């Protein structure tokens, strides 16, 4: 069975948001991990660019699109089981990101936006958090989707 996800990318300057729909492997174990890798890759490129004034780097959208299997979504798809939120920007000449997720238990974008979001990972100031996908699934209350013991350490 496919596990669908929607990824909201919130531009740092609030000019435009984009939603991407991922039709399969939306679990934090796969898509969450891949998003963290893409965000970290983007952050390192931007920091290198800011330090060395080298302007030939990939955009965040390019880094995320390299994961594959995305299509643009206008509203949030009704069948998304995971909704990821990517916030990012540049402060004090350093790139930062924040990745959050929620379970798509409700239908309708207005209801979804009101639900609780779990912080998966971030790289902001000195409060860095690396992704622990097993803990994230527990925090998202998705333990019923996994075989008992699969999420236990």
N, CA, C and O atoms as a GROMACS GRO file, in nm:
protein
  612
    1UNK      N    1   0.084  -0.118   0.000
    1UNK     CA    2   0.000   0.000   0.000
    1UNK      C    3   0.089   0.125   0.000
    1UNK      O    4   0.189   0.130   0.071
    2UNK      N    5   0.052   0.223  -0.078
    2UNK     CA    6   0.128   0.347  -0.083
    2UNK      C    7   0.099   0.434   0.039
    2UNK      O    8  -0.014   0.439   0.088
    3UNK      N    9   0.201   0.499   0.087
    3UNK     CA   10   0.186   0.594   0.196
    3UNK      C   11   0.214   0.731   0.139
    3UNK      O   12   0.327   0.763   0.103
    4UNK      N   13   0.111   0.812   0.131
    4UNK     CA   14   0.120   0.940   0.063
    4UNK      C   15   0.157   1.052   0.160
    4UNK      O   16   0.130   1.045   0.280
    5UNK      N   17   0.218   1.156   0.104
    5UNK     CA   18   0.258   1.270   0.186
    5UNK      C   19   0.250   1.399   0.104
    5UNK      O   20   0.263   1.398  -0.018
    6UNK      N   21   0.228   1.507   0.174
    6UNK     CA   22   0.234   1.640   0.115
    6UNK      C   23   0.346   1.715   0.185
    6UNK      O   24   0.360   1.707   0.307
    7UNK      N   25   0.425   1.787   0.108
    7UNK     CA   26   0.534   1.866   0.163
    7UNK      C   27   0.505   2.013   0.134
    7UNK      O   28   0.496   2.053   0.018
    8UNK      N   29   0.490   2.092   0.241
    8UNK     CA   30   0.474   2.236   0.228
    8UNK      C   31   0.612   2.299   0.243
    8UNK      O   32   0.682   2.273   0.340
    9UNK      N   33   0.651   2.379   0.148
    9UNK     CA   34   0.778   2.451   0.158
    9UNK      C   35   0.744   2.598   0.175
    9UNK      O   36   0.686   2.661   0.086
   10UNK      N   37   0.779   2.652   0.290
   10UNK     CA   38   0.750   2.791   0.322
   10UNK      C   39   0.875   2.873   0.294
   10UNK      O   40   0.976   2.859   0.363
   11UNK      N   41   0.868   2.958   0.195
   11UNK     CA   42   0.982   3.040   0.159
   11UNK      C   43   1.017   3.134   0.272
   11UNK      O   44   0.929   3.183   0.342
   12UNK      N   45   1.143   3.158   0.290
   12UNK     CA   46   1.191   3.239   0.402
   12UNK      C   47   1.141   3.382   0.394
   12UNK      O   48   1.129   3.447   0.497
   13UNK      N   49   1.112   3.434   0.276
   13UNK     CA   50   1.066   3.572   0.264
   13UNK      C   51   0.914   3.582   0.255
   13UNK      O   52   0.862   3.690   0.228
   14UNK      N   53   0.844   3.472   0.275
   14UNK     CA   54   0.698   3.467   0.277
   14UNK      C   55   0.633   3.512   0.148
   14UNK      O   56   0.514   3.545   0.147
   15UNK      N   57   0.706   3.516   0.039
   15UNK     CA   58   0.647   3.557  -0.087
   15UNK      C   59   0.562   3.446  -0.149
   15UNK      O   60   0.460   3.475  -0.211
   16UNK      N   61   0.602   3.323  -0.133
   16UNK     CA   62   0.536   3.215  -0.204
   16UNK      C   63   0.555   3.086  -0.126
   16UNK      O   64   0.664   3.058  -0.076
   17UNK      N   65   0.450   3.008  -0.117
   17UNK     CA   66   0.461   2.874  -0.062
   17UNK      C   67   0.436   2.776  -0.176
   17UNK      O   68   0.364   2.808  -0.271
   18UNK      N   69   0.494   2.660  -0.166
   18UNK     CA   70   0.471   2.556  -0.266
   18UNK      C   71   0.436   2.427  -0.193
   18UNK      O   72   0.487   2.400  -0.085
   19UNK      N   73   0.347   2.350  -0.253
   19UNK     CA   74   0.309   2.220  -0.198
   19UNK      C   75   0.347   2.113  -0.298
   19UNK      O   76   0.318   2.125  -0.417
   20UNK      N   77   0.412   2.010  -0.249
   20UNK     CA   78   0.450   1.897  -0.333
   20UNK      C   79   0.383   1.772  -0.279
   20UNK      O   80   0.372   1.753  -0.158
   21UNK      N   81   0.337   1.688  -0.369
   21UNK     CA   82   0.270   1.564  -0.332
   21UNK      C   83   0.364   1.448  -0.363
   21UNK      O   84   0.419   1.439  -0.473
   22UNK      N   85   0.381   1.359  -0.266
   22UNK     CA   86   0.467   1.242  -0.281
   22UNK      C   87   0.377   1.120  -0.267
   22UNK      O   88   0.318   1.098  -0.161
   23UNK      N   89   0.368   1.040  -0.372
   23UNK     CA   90   0.267   0.934  -0.378
   23UNK      C   91   0.304   0.808  -0.299
   23UNK      O   92   0.215   0.728  -0.267
   24UNK      N   93   0.430   0.788  -0.267
   24UNK     CA   94   0.466   0.663  -0.198
   24UNK      C   95   0.579   0.688  -0.098
   24UNK      O   96   0.652   0.786  -0.109
   25UNK      N   97   0.593   0.597  -0.002
   25UNK     CA   98   0.701   0.603   0.098
   25UNK      C   99   0.703   0.735   0.172
   25UNK      O  100   0.809   0.795   0.189
   26UNK      N  101   0.588   0.781   0.217
   26UNK     CA  102   0.580   0.908   0.290
   26UNK      C  103   0.617   0.898   0.436
   26UNK      O  104   0.620   1.000   0.506
   27UNK      N  105   0.645   0.777   0.484
   27UNK     CA  106   0.684   0.760   0.624
   27UNK      C  107   0.806   0.844   0.658
   27UNK      O  108   0.887   0.876   0.571
   28UNK      N  109   0.817   0.879   0.785
   28UNK     CA  110   0.934   0.953   0.831
   28UNK      C  111   1.060   0.871   0.807
   28UNK      O  112   1.167   0.926   0.781
   29UNK      N  113   1.047   0.739   0.817
   29UNK     CA  114   1.162   0.649   0.797
   29UNK      C  115   1.225   0.669   0.659
   29UNK      O  116   1.347   0.656   0.646
   30UNK      N  117   1.145   0.702   0.558
   30UNK     CA  118   1.201   0.726   0.425
   30UNK      C  119   1.198   0.875   0.388
   30UNK      O  120   1.304   0.938   0.378
   31UNK      N  121   1.080   0.931   0.368
   31UNK     CA  122   1.071   1.068   0.317
   31UNK      C  123   1.126   1.169   0.418
   31UNK      O  124   1.193   1.264   0.378
   32UNK      N  125   1.099   1.150   0.546
   32UNK     CA  126   1.153   1.241   0.647
   32UNK      C  127   1.305   1.241   0.647
   32UNK      O  128   1.368   1.346   0.655
   33UNK      N  129   1.363   1.123   0.638
   33UNK     CA  130   1.510   1.110   0.633
   33UNK      C  131   1.565   1.175   0.507
   33UNK      O  132   1.665   1.247   0.512
   34UNK      N  133   1.500   1.151   0.393
   34UNK     CA  134   1.545   1.210   0.267
   34UNK      C  135   1.532   1.362   0.267
   34UNK      O  136   1.617   1.432   0.212
   35UNK      N  137   1.426   1.413   0.326
   35UNK     CA  138   1.409   1.558   0.336
   35UNK      C  139   1.519   1.620   0.422
   35UNK      O  140   1.572   1.726   0.389
   36UNK      N  141   1.553   1.552   0.534
   36UNK     CA  142   1.661   1.604   0.618
   36UNK      C  143   1.793   1.608   0.540
   36UNK      O  144   1.868   1.705   0.551
   37UNK      N  145   1.822   1.504   0.463
   37UNK     CA  146   1.944   1.502   0.382
   37UNK      C  147   1.944   1.617   0.281
   37UNK      O  148   2.045   1.684   0.263
   38UNK      N  149   1.830   1.639   0.215
   38UNK     CA  150   1.820   1.747   0.116
   38UNK      C  151   1.838   1.883   0.181
   38UNK      O  152   1.904   1.971   0.126
   39UNK      N  153   1.778   1.902   0.298
   39UNK     CA  154   1.792   2.030   0.370
   39UNK      C  155   1.935   2.054   0.413
   39UNK      O  156   1.986   2.166   0.403
   40UNK      N  157   1.999   1.950   0.461
   40UNK     CA  158   2.138   1.964   0.505
   40UNK      C  159   2.230   1.992   0.387
   40UNK      O  160   2.323   2.073   0.397
   41UNK      N  161   2.205   1.926   0.275
   41UNK     CA  162   2.282   1.951   0.154
   41UNK      C  163   2.266   2.096   0.110
   41UNK      O  164   2.365   2.163   0.080
   42UNK      N  165   2.143   2.146   0.108
   42UNK     CA  166   2.116   2.285   0.071
   42UNK      C  167   2.186   2.381   0.168
   42UNK      O  168   2.248   2.479   0.125
   43UNK      N  169   2.176   2.353   0.299
   43UNK     CA  170   2.237   2.441   0.400
   43UNK      C  171   2.388   2.452   0.379
   43UNK      O  172   2.444   2.561   0.384
   44UNK      N  173   2.453   2.338   0.355
   44UNK     CA  174   2.598   2.340   0.334
   44UNK      C  175   2.635   2.417   0.208
   44UNK      O  176   2.732   2.492   0.209
   45UNK      N  177   2.560   2.400   0.100
   45UNK     CA  178   2.587   2.474  -0.023
   45UNK      C  179   2.573   2.624  -0.004
   45UNK      O  180   2.657   2.702  -0.050
   46UNK      N  181   2.466   2.664   0.064
   46UNK     CA  182   2.443   2.807   0.085
   46UNK      C  183   2.551   2.866   0.175
   46UNK      O  184   2.602   2.975   0.147
   47UNK      N  185   2.587   2.797   0.282
   47UNK     CA  186   2.692   2.848   0.370
   47UNK      C  187   2.825   2.860   0.296
   47UNK      O  188   2.899   2.956   0.318
   48UNK      N  189   2.856   2.764   0.210
   48UNK     CA  190   2.976   2.773   0.130
   48UNK      C  191   2.968   2.892   0.034
   48UNK      O  192   3.066   2.965   0.015
   49UNK      N  193   2.851   2.912  -0.026
   49UNK     CA  194   2.831   3.022  -0.118
   49UNK      C  195   2.850   3.157  -0.046
   49UNK      O  196   2.914   3.248  -0.098
   50UNK      N  197   2.793   3.168   0.074
   50UNK     CA  198   2.804   3.294   0.148
   50UNK      C  199   2.948   3.321   0.192
   50UNK      O  200   2.991   3.436   0.197
   51UNK      N  201   3.021   3.216   0.223
   51UNK     CA  202   3.159   3.233   0.270
   51UNK      C  203   3.254   3.266   0.155
   51UNK      O  204   3.339   3.353   0.168
   52UNK      N  205   3.238   3.196   0.042
   52UNK     CA  206   3.333   3.209  -0.068
   52UNK      C  207   3.278   3.292  -0.184
   52UNK      O  208   3.346   3.307  -0.285
   53UNK      N  209   3.158   3.344  -0.171
   53UNK     CA  210   3.096   3.424  -0.277
   53UNK      C  211   3.088   3.346  -0.408
   53UNK      O  212   3.107   3.401  -0.517
   54UNK      N  213   3.058   3.218  -0.396
   54UNK     CA  214   3.043   3.130  -0.511
   54UNK      C  215   2.893   3.113  -0.535
   54UNK      O  216   2.826   3.050  -0.453
   55UNK      N  217   2.840   3.166  -0.642
   55UNK     CA  218   2.696   3.177  -0.661
   55UNK      C  219   2.635   3.063  -0.742
   55UNK      O  220   2.519   3.072  -0.780
   56UNK      N  221   2.708   2.960  -0.768
   56UNK     CA  222   2.657   2.850  -0.849
   56UNK      C  223   2.618   2.733  -0.759
   56UNK      O  224   2.691   2.634  -0.752
   57UNK      N  225   2.506   2.743  -0.691
   57UNK     CA  226   2.463   2.635  -0.605
   57UNK      C  227   2.320   2.596  -0.639
   57UNK      O  228   2.250   2.671  -0.707
   58UNK      N  229   2.277   2.483  -0.592
   58UNK     CA  230   2.141   2.435  -0.616
   58UNK      C  231   2.044   2.504  -0.523
   58UNK      O  232   2.079   2.543  -0.411
   59UNK      N  233   1.922   2.520  -0.569
   59UNK     CA  234   1.818   2.576  -0.485
   59UNK      C  235   1.761   2.466  -0.396
   59UNK      O  236   1.786   2.347  -0.418
   60UNK      N  237   1.686   2.506  -0.296
   60UNK     CA  238   1.623   2.409  -0.206
   60UNK      C  239   1.528   2.319  -0.284
   60UNK      O  240   1.523   2.198  -0.260
   61UNK      N  241   1.453   2.376  -0.377
   61UNK     CA  242   1.359   2.296  -0.457
   61UNK      C  243   1.434   2.190  -0.537
   61UNK      O  244   1.387   2.076  -0.547
   62UNK      N  245   1.549   2.224  -0.593
   62UNK     CA  246   1.628   2.125  -0.667
   62UNK      C  247   1.675   2.012  -0.576
   62UNK      O  248   1.671   1.895  -0.614
   63UNK      N  249   1.718   2.048  -0.456
   63UNK     CA  250   1.764   1.945  -0.361
   63UNK      C  251   1.650   1.850  -0.324
   63UNK      O  252   1.670   1.729  -0.317
   64UNK      N  253   1.532   1.905  -0.300
   64UNK     CA  254   1.417   1.822  -0.263
   64UNK      C  255   1.367   1.742  -0.383
   64UNK      O  256   1.332   1.625  -0.369
   65UNK      N  257   1.363   1.804  -0.501
   65UNK     CA  258   1.316   1.734  -0.622
   65UNK      C  259   1.404   1.614  -0.656
   65UNK      O  260   1.356   1.519  -0.717
   66UNK      N  261   1.530   1.617  -0.617
   66UNK     CA  262   1.620   1.505  -0.644
   66UNK      C  263   1.580   1.379  -0.568
   66UNK      O  264   1.624   1.269  -0.603
   67UNK      N  265   1.497   1.393  -0.466
   67UNK     CA  266   1.445   1.275  -0.394
   67UNK      C  267   1.360   1.193  -0.491
   67UNK      O  268   1.362   1.070  -0.488
   68UNK      N  269   1.285   1.261  -0.576
   68UNK     CA  270   1.204   1.194  -0.678
   68UNK      C  271   1.061   1.170  -0.636
   68UNK      O  272   1.026   1.182  -0.519
   69UNK      N  273   0.980   1.135  -0.735
   69UNK     CA  274   0.840   1.098  -0.718
   69UNK      C  275   0.752   1.211  -0.666
   69UNK      O  276   0.652   1.184  -0.600
   70UNK      N  277   0.786   1.336  -0.695
   70UNK     CA  278   0.703   1.449  -0.652
   70UNK      C  279   0.621   1.501  -0.768
   70UNK      O  280   0.660   1.491  -0.885
   71UNK      N  281   0.507   1.557  -0.736
   71UNK     CA  282   0.428   1.635  -0.829
   71UNK      C  283   0.374   1.755  -0.752
   71UNK      O  284   0.358   1.749  -0.630
   72UNK      N  285   0.347   1.862  -0.822
   72UNK     CA  286   0.297   1.981  -0.754
   72UNK      C  287   0.153   1.957  -0.712
   72UNK      O  288   0.074   1.897  -0.786
   73UNK      N  289   0.120   2.003  -0.593
   73UNK     CA  290  -0.015   1.989  -0.538
   73UNK      C  291  -0.074   2.128  -0.518
   73UNK      O  292  -0.008   2.216  -0.463
   74UNK      N  293  -0.194   2.148  -0.561
   74UNK     CA  294  -0.259   2.278  -0.538
   74UNK      C  295  -0.308   2.283  -0.393
   74UNK      O  296  -0.246   2.350  -0.311
   75UNK      N  297  -0.416   2.215  -0.360
   75UNK     CA  298  -0.446   2.200  -0.216
   75UNK      C  299  -0.376   2.074  -0.166
   75UNK      O  300  -0.318   1.999  -0.244
   76UNK      N  301  -0.383   2.053  -0.037
   76UNK     CA  302  -0.329   1.929   0.019
   76UNK      C  303  -0.415   1.813  -0.032
   76UNK      O  304  -0.537   1.822  -0.031
   77UNK      N  305  -0.351   1.707  -0.076
   77UNK     CA  306  -0.427   1.591  -0.125
   77UNK      C  307  -0.509   1.531  -0.012
   77UNK      O  308  -0.464   1.528   0.103
   78UNK      N  309  -0.626   1.486  -0.044
   78UNK     CA  310  -0.717   1.432   0.056
   78UNK      C  311  -0.666   1.302   0.119
   78UNK      O  312  -0.707   1.267   0.229
   79UNK      N  313  -0.577   1.232   0.049
   79UNK     CA  314  -0.532   1.102   0.099
   79UNK      C  315  -0.393   1.104   0.160
   79UNK      O  316  -0.334   0.998   0.182
   80UNK      N  317  -0.339   1.222   0.188
   80UNK     CA  318  -0.204   1.231   0.247
   80UNK      C  319  -0.208   1.184   0.392
   80UNK      O  320  -0.287   1.233   0.472
   81UNK      N  321  -0.121   1.090   0.423
   81UNK     CA  322  -0.112   1.039   0.560
   81UNK      C  323  -0.008   1.114   0.642
   81UNK      O  324  -0.012   1.112   0.765
   82UNK      N  325   0.083   1.182   0.574
   82UNK     CA  326   0.186   1.263   0.640
   82UNK      C  327   0.188   1.399   0.572
   82UNK      O  328   0.180   1.409   0.450
   83UNK      N  329   0.200   1.503   0.652
   83UNK     CA  330   0.216   1.638   0.600
   83UNK      C  331   0.343   1.694   0.661
   83UNK      O  332   0.355   1.707   0.782
   84UNK      N  333   0.439   1.728   0.573
   84UNK     CA  334   0.568   1.782   0.616
   84UNK      C  335   0.568   1.932   0.592
   84UNK      O  336   0.512   1.981   0.494
   85UNK      N  337   0.632   2.005   0.683
   85UNK     CA  338   0.645   2.151   0.672
   85UNK      C  339   0.794   2.186   0.673
   85UNK      O  340   0.865   2.154   0.769
   86UNK      N  341   0.840   2.250   0.568
   86UNK     CA  342   0.978   2.294   0.558
   86UNK      C  343   0.981   2.446   0.568
   86UNK      O  344   0.920   2.515   0.487
   87UNK      N  345   1.051   2.497   0.666
   87UNK     CA  346   1.078   2.640   0.678
   87UNK      C  347   1.228   2.658   0.666
   87UNK      O  348   1.305   2.577   0.718
   88UNK      N  349   1.268   2.764   0.599
   88UNK     CA  350   1.412   2.784   0.585
   88UNK      C  351   1.441   2.930   0.558
   88UNK      O  352   1.351   3.008   0.525
   89UNK      N  353   1.566   2.966   0.574
   89UNK     CA  354   1.606   3.104   0.549
   89UNK      C  355   1.755   3.124   0.572
   89UNK      O  356   1.830   3.028   0.591
   90UNK      N  357   1.794   3.250   0.569
   90UNK     CA  358   1.934   3.288   0.592
   90UNK      C  359   1.933   3.400   0.695
   90UNK      O  360   1.872   3.504   0.673
   91UNK      N  361   2.000   3.379   0.807
   91UNK     CA  362   2.014   3.480   0.912
   91UNK      C  363   2.160   3.492   0.949
   91UNK      O  364   2.231   3.392   0.960
   92UNK      N  365   2.205   3.613   0.967
   92UNK     CA  366   2.345   3.637   1.008
   92UNK      C  367   2.442   3.561   0.918
   92UNK      O  368   2.541   3.505   0.966
   93UNK      N  369   2.413   3.561   0.789
   93UNK     CA  370   2.499   3.498   0.688
   93UNK      C  371   2.516   3.348   0.710
   93UNK      O  372   2.620   3.291   0.678
   94UNK      N  373   2.412   3.285   0.764
   94UNK     CA  374   2.412   3.139   0.779
   94UNK      C  375   2.273   3.087   0.742
   94UNK      O  376   2.171   3.146   0.778
   95UNK      N  377   2.273   2.978   0.670
   95UNK     CA  378   2.147   2.915   0.630
   95UNK      C  379   2.091   2.832   0.745
   95UNK      O  380   2.167   2.773   0.823
   96UNK      N  381   1.959   2.827   0.755
   96UNK     CA  382   1.894   2.748   0.858
   96UNK      C  383   1.772   2.678   0.799
   96UNK      O  384   1.721   2.719   0.694
   97UNK      N  385   1.726   2.573   0.866
   97UNK     CA  386   1.603   2.505   0.826
   97UNK      C  387   1.534   2.447   0.947
   97UNK      O  388   1.593   2.431   1.054
   98UNK      N  389   1.407   2.417   0.928
   98UNK     CA  390   1.322   2.361   1.032
   98UNK      C  391   1.226   2.266   0.960
   98UNK      O  392   1.153   2.308   0.870
   99UNK      N  393   1.224   2.139   0.998
   99UNK     CA  394   1.136   2.040   0.937
   99UNK      C  395   1.041   1.986   1.042
   99UNK      O  396   1.083   1.934   1.146
  100UNK      N  397   0.912   1.998   1.015
  100UNK     CA  398   0.808   1.949   1.105
  100UNK      C  399   0.715   1.856   1.028
  100UNK      O  400   0.713   1.857   0.905
  101UNK      N  401   0.639   1.777   1.102
  101UNK     CA  402   0.548   1.682   1.038
  101UNK      C  403   0.424   1.664   1.123
  101UNK      O  404   0.426   1.686   1.244
  102UNK      N  405   0.316   1.625   1.058
  102UNK     CA  406   0.195   1.587   1.130
  102UNK      C  407   0.128   1.474   1.055
  102UNK      O  408   0.150   1.455   0.936
  103UNK      N  409   0.047   1.399   1.128
  103UNK     CA  410  -0.030   1.292   1.065
  103UNK      C  411  -0.152   1.353   0.999
  103UNK      O  412  -0.214   1.445   1.054
  104UNK      N  413  -0.184   1.303   0.883
  104UNK     CA  414  -0.300   1.356   0.811
  104UNK      C  415  -0.428   1.285   0.849
  104UNK      O  416  -0.490   1.219   0.766
  105UNK      N  417  -0.469   1.299   0.974
  105UNK     CA  418  -0.590   1.230   1.021
  105UNK      C  419  -0.716   1.303   0.976
  105UNK      O  420  -0.820   1.240   0.959
  106UNK      N  421  -0.709   1.433   0.956
  106UNK     CA  422  -0.826   1.510   0.915
  106UNK      C  423  -0.819   1.541   0.767
  106UNK      O  424  -0.713   1.538   0.705
  107UNK      N  425  -0.934   1.570   0.711
  107UNK     CA  426  -0.940   1.607   0.570
  107UNK      C  427  -0.979   1.754   0.561
  107UNK      O  428  -1.056   1.804   0.642
  108UNK      N  429  -0.925   1.820   0.463
  108UNK     CA  430  -0.950   1.962   0.446
  108UNK      C  431  -0.834   2.043   0.500
  108UNK      O  432  -0.788   2.022   0.612
  109UNK      N  433  -0.786   2.135   0.418
  109UNK     CA  434  -0.666   2.210   0.453
  109UNK      C  435  -0.682   2.294   0.579
  109UNK      O  436  -0.588   2.308   0.656
  110UNK      N  437  -0.800   2.350   0.600
  110UNK     CA  438  -0.821   2.431   0.720
  110UNK      C  439  -0.807   2.349   0.846
  110UNK      O  440  -0.747   2.395   0.944
  111UNK      N  441  -0.861   2.227   0.847
  111UNK     CA  442  -0.850   2.140   0.964
  111UNK      C  443  -0.706   2.092   0.984
  111UNK      O  444  -0.657   2.086   1.096
  112UNK      N  445  -0.640   2.059   0.873
  112UNK     CA  446  -0.503   2.007   0.881
  112UNK      C  447  -0.410   2.109   0.944
  112UNK      O  448  -0.327   2.074   1.028
  113UNK      N  449  -0.423   2.235   0.905
  113UNK     CA  450  -0.332   2.338   0.956
  113UNK      C  451  -0.347   2.360   1.106
  113UNK      O  452  -0.254   2.412   1.169
  114UNK      N  453  -0.460   2.323   1.164
  114UNK     CA  454  -0.482   2.341   1.308
  114UNK      C  455  -0.421   2.229   1.392
  114UNK      O  456  -0.404   2.245   1.513
  115UNK      N  457  -0.388   2.116   1.330
  115UNK     CA  458  -0.336   2.001   1.405
  115UNK      C  459  -0.194   2.026   1.455
  115UNK      O  460  -0.122   2.111   1.404
  116UNK      N  461  -0.158   1.949   1.556
  116UNK     CA  462  -0.026   1.960   1.617
  116UNK      C  463   0.081   1.909   1.522
  116UNK      O  464   0.062   1.809   1.452
  117UNK      N  465   0.193   1.980   1.521
  117UNK     CA  466   0.307   1.945   1.436
  117UNK      C  467   0.424   1.902   1.524
  117UNK      O  468   0.450   1.964   1.627
  118UNK      N  469   0.493   1.799   1.483
  118UNK     CA  470   0.607   1.746   1.558
  118UNK      C  471   0.735   1.795   1.490
  118UNK      O  472   0.752   1.782   1.369
  119UNK      N  473   0.825   1.851   1.570
  119UNK     CA  474   0.956   1.893   1.519
  119UNK      C  475   1.039   1.768   1.489
  119UNK      O  476   1.066   1.689   1.579
  120UNK      N  477   1.079   1.752   1.363
  120UNK     CA  478   1.162   1.637   1.325
  120UNK      C  479   1.310   1.672   1.336
  120UNK      O  480   1.387   1.597   1.396
  121UNK      N  481   1.348   1.784   1.278
  121UNK     CA  482   1.488   1.824   1.283
  121UNK      C  483   1.497   1.973   1.251
  121UNK      O  484   1.407   2.030   1.190
  122UNK      N  485   1.605   2.034   1.293
  122UNK     CA  486   1.630   2.173   1.258
  122UNK      C  487   1.778   2.203   1.271
  122UNK      O  488   1.854   2.127   1.331
  123UNK      N  489   1.815   2.313   1.213
  123UNK     CA  490   1.952   2.361   1.224
  123UNK      C  491   1.940   2.512   1.237
  123UNK      O  492   1.960   2.586   1.140
  124UNK      N  493   1.909   2.556   1.355
  124UNK     CA  494   1.881   2.695   1.381
  124UNK      C  495   1.959   2.738   1.504
  124UNK      O  496   1.943   2.682   1.612
  125UNK      N  497   2.044   2.835   1.488
  125UNK     CA  498   2.124   2.888   1.597
  125UNK      C  499   2.206   2.773   1.657
  125UNK      O  500   2.273   2.700   1.583
  126UNK      N  501   2.202   2.756   1.787
  126UNK     CA  502   2.278   2.648   1.851
  126UNK      C  503   2.184   2.538   1.902
  126UNK      O  504   2.226   2.450   1.977
  127UNK      N  505   2.058   2.543   1.859
  127UNK     CA  506   1.960   2.444   1.903
  127UNK      C  507   1.936   2.340   1.793
  127UNK      O  508   1.821   2.317   1.754
  128UNK      N  509   2.039   2.280   1.745
  128UNK     CA  510   2.027   2.182   1.638
  128UNK      C  511   1.961   2.055   1.688
  128UNK      O  512   1.985   2.012   1.801
  129UNK      N  513   1.878   1.997   1.605
  129UNK     CA  514   1.815   1.870   1.637
  129UNK      C  515   1.824   1.780   1.515
  129UNK      O  516   1.780   1.818   1.406
  130UNK      N  517   1.880   1.662   1.532
  130UNK     CA  518   1.888   1.563   1.425
  130UNK      C  519   1.762   1.476   1.429
  130UNK      O  520   1.699   1.460   1.533
  131UNK      N  521   1.728   1.421   1.315
  131UNK     CA  522   1.607   1.340   1.303
  131UNK      C  523   1.627   1.202   1.365
  131UNK      O  524   1.725   1.133   1.337
  132UNK      N  525   1.534   1.164   1.450
  132UNK     CA  526   1.524   1.028   1.504
  132UNK      C  527   1.388   0.978   1.456
  132UNK      O  528   1.286   1.005   1.520
  133UNK      N  529   1.385   0.904   1.345
  133UNK     CA  530   1.257   0.871   1.283
  133UNK      C  531   1.170   0.780   1.369
  133UNK      O  532   1.048   0.791   1.364
  134UNK      N  533   1.230   0.692   1.448
  134UNK     CA  534   1.149   0.606   1.534
  134UNK      C  535   1.076   0.687   1.640
  134UNK      O  536   0.958   0.664   1.666
  135UNK      N  537   1.146   0.781   1.701
  135UNK     CA  538   1.082   0.867   1.800
  135UNK      C  539   0.976   0.956   1.734
  135UNK      O  540   0.871   0.981   1.792
  136UNK      N  541   1.005   1.002   1.613
  136UNK     CA  542   0.908   1.086   1.541
  136UNK      C  543   0.779   1.010   1.516
  136UNK      O  544   0.670   1.066   1.533
  137UNK      N  545   0.787   0.883   1.476
  137UNK     CA  546   0.666   0.804   1.452
  137UNK      C  547   0.586   0.787   1.582
  137UNK      O  548   0.463   0.790   1.580
  138UNK      N  549   0.656   0.770   1.693
  138UNK     CA  550   0.586   0.761   1.821
  138UNK      C  551   0.520   0.893   1.856
  138UNK      O  552   0.406   0.896   1.902
  139UNK      N  553   0.591   1.004   1.834
  139UNK     CA  554   0.536   1.136   1.863
  139UNK      C  555   0.416   1.168   1.774
  139UNK      O  556   0.327   1.243   1.814
  140UNK      N  557   0.415   1.113   1.653
  140UNK     CA  558   0.304   1.133   1.560
  140UNK      C  559   0.190   1.036   1.587
  140UNK      O  560   0.088   1.041   1.518
  141UNK      N  561   0.204   0.950   1.684
  141UNK     CA  562   0.104   0.850   1.722
  141UNK      C  563   0.080   0.750   1.611
  141UNK      O  564  -0.033   0.707   1.590
  142UNK      N  565   0.184   0.713   1.539
  142UNK     CA  566   0.170   0.619   1.429
  142UNK      C  567   0.217   0.479   1.465
  142UNK      O  568   0.244   0.399   1.376
  143UNK      N  569   0.228   0.449   1.592
  143UNK     CA  570   0.277   0.317   1.632
  143UNK      C  571   0.183   0.206   1.587
  143UNK      O  572   0.226   0.092   1.570
  144UNK      N  573   0.054   0.238   1.566
  144UNK     CA  574  -0.040   0.134   1.522
  144UNK      C  575  -0.011   0.089   1.379
  144UNK      O  576  -0.058  -0.017   1.339
  145UNK      N  577   0.064   0.167   1.301
  145UNK     CA  578   0.096   0.130   1.163
  145UNK      C  579   0.213   0.033   1.154
  145UNK      O  580   0.237  -0.024   1.048
  146UNK      N  581   0.284   0.014   1.261
  146UNK     CA  582   0.405  -0.068   1.259
  146UNK      C  583   0.385  -0.193   1.344
  146UNK      O  584   0.305  -0.194   1.437
  147UNK      N  585   0.459  -0.297   1.310
  147UNK     CA  586   0.457  -0.420   1.389
  147UNK      C  587   0.510  -0.387   1.527
  147UNK      O  588   0.608  -0.314   1.540
  148UNK      N  589   0.446  -0.440   1.630
  148UNK     CA  590   0.488  -0.411   1.767
  148UNK      C  591   0.636  -0.445   1.782
  148UNK      O  592   0.680  -0.552   1.738
  149UNK      N  593   0.709  -0.357   1.843
  149UNK     CA  594   0.851  -0.378   1.864
  149UNK      C  595   0.939  -0.319   1.756
  149UNK      O  596   1.059  -0.301   1.776
  150UNK      N  597   0.881  -0.288   1.640
  150UNK     CA  598   0.961  -0.233   1.530
  150UNK      C  599   1.016  -0.096   1.566
  150UNK      O  600   1.127  -0.061   1.525
  151UNK      N  601   0.940  -0.017   1.641
  151UNK     CA  602   0.985   0.116   1.678
  151UNK      C  603   1.064   0.118   1.809
  151UNK      O  604   1.123   0.220   1.845
  152UNK      N  605   1.066   0.006   1.880
  152UNK     CA  606   1.140   0.001   2.006
  152UNK      C  607   1.287  -0.016   1.979
  152UNK      O  608   1.328  -0.084   1.885
  153UNK      N  609   1.368   0.048   2.063
  153UNK     CA  610   1.515   0.038   2.048
  153UNK      C  611   1.569  -0.091   2.105
  153UNK      O  612   1.690  -0.115   2.100
   0.00000   0.00000   0.00000
